[in-house]
Amino acid sequence: MLTESNCIFKKNENGFLLAEIDGKQASRVKIVCTQPLTRPYEYVSVMSMDDEEYGIIENVSDFDGEQRRLIEEDIRQRYFCPVISEISSIKDKMGNFYFDVVINGRKKNFLVRDLTKNIRQYSNSIMIIDTDGNRYMIDDINAVPKKSRRKLQPYLY
């Protein structure tokens, strides 16, 4: 387990996250959430860029000030996920699904293949993954306009 007493984070001159673990300088590191949707700041893994795990942080809130800010910033950058507020249309063309949505008041379109793998429902939240691996969220399906819900509901399993 990594704690403030055995792990120190800092940024290098290029803005990449570094860690010193048990007094040893680790090269560039990344913070990977083990449960990014339900517990994004608990049980996070500190890993090398080659996916070697250095250890687990039980809860990011155990770190103070600048250390906590650096960890949370890395998590936010890695798990950026725009929130869909409205679905204008979903068109099925030969098994490819073209989504026209509204995110932050702006129109966005993206392509989704294999809906069974790329639309995930977590209680009232929905995650949609496009063909480029980008993730989009609907925080609460009940909060989007009824017209939008009707367009998406046939594709929820």
PAGU-308051 format. One line per 3 residues: for each residue x, y, z of N, C-alpha, C. Coordinates in nm, 3 decimals. Atoms other than C-alpha are relative to their C-alpha. Layout:
X:Y:Z:X:Y:Z:X:Y:Z  ...
REM end
This chain:
0.084:-0.118:0.000:0.000:0.000:0.000:0.089:0.125:0.000  -0.074:-0.125:0.007:0.121:0.347:-0.085:-0.071:0.105:0.084  0.053:-0.106:-0.086:0.076:0.629:0.165:0.088:0.122:-0.014
-0.080:-0.121:0.003:0.204:0.980:0.211:0.138:-0.021:0.063  -0.129:0.023:-0.067:0.482:0.839:0.430:0.099:-0.077:-0.087  -0.095:0.076:0.082:0.629:0.612:0.161:-0.006:0.033:-0.150
0.014:-0.034:0.141:0.530:0.780:-0.167:-0.016:0.152:-0.016  0.005:-0.144:0.026:0.595:1.135:-0.293:-0.013:0.021:-0.150  0.023:-0.030:0.142:0.463:1.271:-0.623:0.053:0.139:-0.033
-0.040:-0.131:0.052:0.604:1.558:-0.831:-0.008:-0.006:-0.151  0.001:-0.008:0.146:0.603:1.677:-1.191:0.141:0.028:-0.048  -0.130:-0.033:0.059:0.910:1.682:-1.415:-0.013:0.127:-0.082
0.000:-0.126:0.076:1.006:1.977:-1.636:-0.095:-0.002:-0.119  0.095:0.013:0.110:0.778:1.843:-1.913:-0.144:-0.015:0.047  0.135:0.008:-0.054:0.477:1.822:-1.681:-0.050:-0.141:0.024
0.041:0.139:-0.024:0.474:1.442:-1.644:0.014:-0.034:0.148  0.001:0.040:-0.140:0.400:1.280:-1.308:0.112:-0.099:0.029  -0.106:0.087:-0.048:0.693:1.121:-1.123:-0.033:-0.041:0.142
0.023:0.043:-0.138:0.698:0.929:-0.796:0.131:-0.048:0.061  -0.109:0.057:-0.079:0.950:0.850:-0.527:-0.066:-0.094:0.098  0.066:0.102:-0.080:0.850:0.525:-0.360:0.104:-0.068:0.087
-0.094:0.056:-0.097:1.026:0.404:-0.046:0.142:0.052:-0.022  -0.130:-0.063:0.018:1.308:0.649:-0.115:0.066:-0.023:-0.134  -0.055:0.028:0.132:1.366:0.521:-0.469:-0.077:0.078:-0.105
0.064:-0.078:0.107:1.298:0.743:-0.769:-0.056:-0.094:-0.106  0.064:0.074:0.108:1.048:0.581:-1.002:0.000:0.090:-0.123  0.009:-0.083:0.121:1.040:0.696:-1.361:-0.143:0.053:-0.010
0.134:-0.054:0.023:0.728:0.851:-1.508:-0.106:-0.102:0.041  0.105:0.089:-0.048:0.412:0.707:-1.351:-0.136:0.048:-0.051  0.138:-0.034:0.031:0.042:0.698:-1.424:-0.088:-0.055:0.112
0.096:0.042:-0.102:-0.252:0.670:-1.188:-0.116:-0.068:-0.071  0.105:0.078:0.066:-0.502:0.401:-1.288:-0.105:-0.039:0.103  0.110:0.033:-0.091:-0.841:0.365:-1.121:-0.040:-0.146:-0.016
0.046:0.138:0.007:-0.944:0.012:-1.033:-0.152:-0.006:-0.018  0.146:-0.008:0.014:-1.311:0.119:-1.019:-0.036:0.142:-0.042  0.012:-0.140:0.042:-1.329:0.439:-1.228:-0.141:0.059:0.007
0.136:-0.056:-0.002:-1.709:0.475:-1.233:-0.059:0.010:0.139  0.065:0.003:-0.130:-1.809:0.383:-0.881:0.087:0.055:0.113  -0.091:-0.045:-0.106:-1.499:0.467:-0.671:0.129:0.055:-0.061
-0.116:-0.048:0.074:-1.263:0.683:-0.879:0.119:0.041:0.086  -0.111:-0.045:-0.085:-1.054:0.801:-0.581:0.035:-0.101:0.109  -0.033:0.105:-0.095:-1.033:0.473:-0.392:0.067:-0.115:-0.074
-0.074:0.115:0.055:-0.795:0.183:-0.455:0.053:0.030:-0.141  -0.060:-0.036:0.128:-0.603:0.355:-0.732:0.141:-0.057:-0.007  -0.129:0.064:0.022:-0.295:0.191:-0.877:0.100:0.102:-0.054
-0.109:-0.082:0.052:0.035:0.372:-0.931:0.086:-0.095:-0.084  -0.065:0.091:0.095:0.196:0.219:-1.241:0.105:0.072:-0.083  -0.097:-0.053:0.096:0.494:0.266:-1.468:-0.070:0.013:-0.134
0.058:-0.014:0.134:0.430:0.360:-1.829:0.000:-0.133:-0.073  -0.001:0.136:0.056:0.506:-0.008:-1.907:-0.095:-0.093:0.073  0.104:0.073:-0.074:0.215:-0.115:-1.683:0.052:-0.087:0.114
-0.049:0.067:-0.120:0.432:-0.235:-1.393:-0.060:0.072:0.120  0.064:-0.063:-0.114:0.243:-0.174:-1.071:0.099:0.019:0.115  -0.084:-0.031:-0.115:0.432:0.000:-0.791:-0.075:-0.019:0.131
0.080:0.016:-0.121:0.147:-0.015:-0.542:-0.137:0.062:-0.017  0.138:-0.047:-0.001:-0.207:0.084:-0.451:-0.016:0.108:0.107  0.041:-0.102:-0.097:-0.335:0.400:-0.284:-0.142:-0.035:0.041
0.133:0.040:-0.047:-0.629:0.299:-0.067:-0.103:0.109:-0.023  0.091:-0.111:0.021:-0.789:0.644:-0.074:0.082:0.126:-0.024  -0.074:-0.121:0.036:-0.661:0.958:-0.244:-0.011:0.106:0.108
0.019:-0.099:-0.106:-0.802:1.164:0.045:0.100:-0.018:0.114  -0.104:0.020:-0.101:-0.526:1.014:0.263:0.122:0.088:-0.028  -0.109:-0.089:0.037:-0.285:1.246:0.077:-0.047:0.144:0.018
0.035:-0.139:-0.025:-0.275:1.618:0.159:0.050:0.093:-0.109  -0.045:-0.113:0.080:-0.242:1.939:-0.038:0.045:-0.031:-0.141  -0.057:0.013:0.135:-0.016:1.934:-0.343:0.004:-0.145:-0.047
-0.005:0.141:0.037:0.024:1.555:-0.337:-0.136:-0.048:-0.050  0.136:0.039:0.037:-0.350:1.502:-0.352:-0.040:0.066:-0.132  0.033:-0.072:0.123:-0.390:1.768:-0.624:0.065:-0.068:-0.121
-0.070:0.066:0.112:-0.128:1.593:-0.844:-0.066:-0.132:-0.037  0.065:0.129:0.025:-0.298:1.254:-0.806:-0.135:0.021:-0.069  0.133:-0.025:0.056:-0.648:1.390:-0.876:0.008:0.057:-0.141
-0.018:-0.057:0.134:-0.524:1.590:-1.176:0.031:-0.109:-0.102  -0.033:0.110:0.091:-0.373:1.276:-1.332:-0.122:-0.086:-0.027  0.123:0.079:0.018:-0.698:1.086:-1.275:-0.096:0.072:-0.094
0.093:-0.076:0.086:-0.908:1.365:-1.431:0.046:0.000:-0.145  -0.050:0.000:0.137:-0.684:1.379:-1.738:-0.017:-0.136:-0.066  0.007:0.135:0.056:-0.680:1.003:-1.787:-0.144:-0.045:-0.024
0.138:0.048:0.007:-1.053:0.956:-1.733:-0.098:0.108:-0.045  0.089:-0.103:0.054:-1.193:1.258:-1.916:-0.115:-0.068:-0.072  0.118:0.065:0.056:-1.546:1.166:-2.012:-0.112:0.102:-0.015
0.105:-0.101:0.019:-1.784:1.422:-2.169:-0.138:-0.055:0.034  0.135:0.039:-0.042:-2.143:1.418:-2.044:-0.100:0.043:-0.106  0.104:-0.024:0.101:-2.424:1.388:-2.298:-0.124:0.054:0.070
0.121:-0.057:-0.060:-2.721:1.612:-2.219:-0.124:-0.028:-0.085  0.112:0.024:0.090:-2.936:1.527:-2.521:0.045:-0.091:-0.115  -0.026:0.084:0.117:-2.954:1.266:-2.799:-0.091:0.048:-0.111
0.079:-0.050:0.113:-3.064:1.418:-3.129:-0.047:-0.114:-0.088  0.039:0.116:0.082:-3.058:1.093:-3.328:0.100:-0.112:0.016  -0.085:0.119:0.010:-2.920:0.741:-3.350:-0.042:-0.069:-0.128
0.031:0.062:0.129:-2.900:0.599:-3.701:0.081:-0.128:-0.016  -0.063:0.129:0.023:-2.826:0.235:-3.776:0.022:-0.018:-0.149  -0.034:0.025:0.140:-2.645:0.183:-4.105:0.090:-0.120:-0.007
-0.072:0.126:0.016:-2.540:-0.177:-4.166:0.078:-0.038:0.127  -0.062:0.039:-0.125:-2.464:-0.242:-3.798:0.090:0.104:0.061  -0.074:-0.113:-0.056:-2.284:0.089:-3.746:-0.102:0.101:0.051
0.096:-0.090:-0.060:-2.463:0.327:-3.514:0.060:0.140:0.010  -0.046:-0.138:0.005:-2.422:0.698:-3.577:-0.080:0.081:0.101  0.062:-0.078:-0.106:-2.495:0.909:-3.269:0.019:0.149:-0.028
-0.004:-0.146:0.002:-2.580:1.278:-3.293:-0.049:0.044:0.138  0.031:-0.035:-0.139:-2.572:1.422:-2.940:0.034:0.146:0.026  -0.036:-0.134:-0.047:-2.538:1.747:-2.748:0.081:-0.016:0.128
-0.090:0.000:-0.115:-2.248:1.793:-2.504:0.037:0.144:0.029  -0.029:-0.139:-0.038:-2.209:2.123:-2.317:-0.056:0.100:-0.101  0.065:-0.092:0.092:-2.451:2.291:-2.558:0.048:-0.008:-0.143
-0.054:0.013:0.136:-2.255:2.179:-2.865:-0.034:-0.136:-0.058  0.031:0.125:0.068:-2.346:1.919:-3.122:0.126:-0.081:-0.022  -0.112:0.093:0.019:-2.121:1.615:-3.149:-0.057:-0.125:-0.064
0.042:0.129:0.056:-2.146:1.304:-3.362:0.115:-0.097:0.010  -0.100:0.105:-0.010:-1.966:0.974:-3.324:-0.061:-0.133:-0.044  0.039:0.132:0.050:-1.979:0.616:-3.446:0.024:-0.106:0.106
-0.012:0.110:-0.094:-2.039:0.310:-3.229:-0.028:-0.130:-0.075  0.021:0.135:0.055:-1.999:-0.051:-3.340:-0.024:-0.095:0.117  0.026:0.103:-0.099:-2.117:-0.358:-3.148:-0.055:0.059:0.130
0.064:-0.065:-0.114:-2.361:-0.196:-2.908:0.001:-0.085:0.126  0.002:0.085:-0.120:-2.363:-0.498:-2.677:0.127:0.018:0.083  -0.125:-0.021:-0.073:-2.000:-0.424:-2.584:0.026:0.147:0.032
-0.039:-0.141:-0.010:-1.995:-0.045:-2.616:-0.104:0.093:0.059  0.094:-0.077:-0.082:-2.304:0.070:-2.428:-0.014:-0.076:0.130  0.004:0.064:-0.131:-2.286:-0.003:-2.058:-0.089:0.081:0.092
0.091:-0.067:-0.093:-2.554:0.075:-1.805:0.039:-0.036:0.142  -0.030:0.015:-0.141:-2.471:0.127:-1.437:-0.110:0.072:0.076  0.116:-0.058:-0.066:-2.795:0.183:-1.251:-0.064:0.101:-0.096
0.059:-0.100:0.089:-2.918:0.513:-1.404:0.102:0.065:-0.093  -0.106:-0.057:0.084:-2.582:0.602:-1.564:0.024:-0.089:-0.121  -0.029:0.072:0.123:-2.491:0.506:-1.919:0.136:0.046:-0.051
-0.127:-0.033:0.064:-2.145:0.490:-2.074:-0.005:-0.053:-0.143  -0.004:0.038:0.142:-2.106:0.484:-2.453:0.144:0.016:-0.046  -0.138:-0.002:0.048:-1.771:0.400:-2.613:-0.002:-0.003:-0.152
0.001:-0.008:0.147:-1.712:0.507:-2.973:0.111:-0.085:-0.061  -0.097:0.084:0.071:-1.496:0.338:-3.238:0.145:0.041:0.026  -0.135:-0.046:-0.031:-1.194:0.549:-3.135:0.037:-0.023:0.146
-0.026:0.026:-0.140:-1.221:0.440:-2.771:-0.037:0.115:0.092  0.045:-0.111:-0.084:-1.362:0.773:-2.650:-0.124:-0.042:0.077  0.114:0.034:-0.085:-1.607:0.743:-2.363:-0.088:0.122:0.018
0.099:-0.105:-0.023:-1.925:0.948:-2.322:-0.094:-0.051:0.107  0.088:0.039:-0.110:-2.149:0.948:-2.016:-0.134:0.070:-0.008  0.128:-0.059:-0.036:-2.512:1.007:-1.943:-0.009:-0.027:0.149
-0.006:0.018:-0.146:-2.499:1.067:-1.568:-0.128:-0.061:0.056  0.128:0.050:-0.048:-2.869:1.002:-1.514:-0.095:-0.004:-0.118  0.087:0.016:0.116:-3.083:0.862:-1.794:-0.135:0.067:0.023
0.129:-0.062:-0.031:-3.392:0.999:-1.615:0.005:0.152:-0.007  -0.015:-0.147:0.004:-3.252:1.356:-1.629:0.005:0.054:-0.143  -0.001:-0.048:0.139:-3.223:1.371:-2.010:-0.143:0.012:-0.049
0.137:-0.014:0.052:-3.527:1.481:-2.212:-0.061:-0.135:-0.040  0.073:0.124:0.029:-3.790:1.210:-2.260:0.021:-0.045:-0.144  -0.021:0.030:0.142:-3.746:1.229:-2.638:0.136:-0.068:-0.022
-0.134:0.060:0.009:-3.374:1.146:-2.597:0.001:-0.140:0.058  0.006:0.133:-0.063:-3.447:0.855:-2.363:-0.061:-0.102:-0.094  0.069:0.091:0.092:-3.685:0.702:-2.618:0.091:-0.045:-0.112
-0.092:0.035:0.108:-3.412:0.709:-2.884:0.104:-0.101:0.046  -0.106:0.088:-0.052:-3.163:0.526:-2.661:-0.053:-0.132:0.055  0.053:0.117:-0.068:-3.389:0.276:-2.482:0.001:-0.129:-0.081
-0.003:0.128:0.074:-3.411:0.021:-2.767:0.139:-0.066:-0.003  -0.137:0.052:0.006:-3.031:-0.020:-2.745:0.055:-0.038:0.136  -0.044:0.037:-0.134:-3.011:-0.077:-2.370:-0.038:-0.145:0.026
0.023:0.144:-0.024:-2.981:-0.439:-2.263:-0.003:-0.029:0.147
REM end
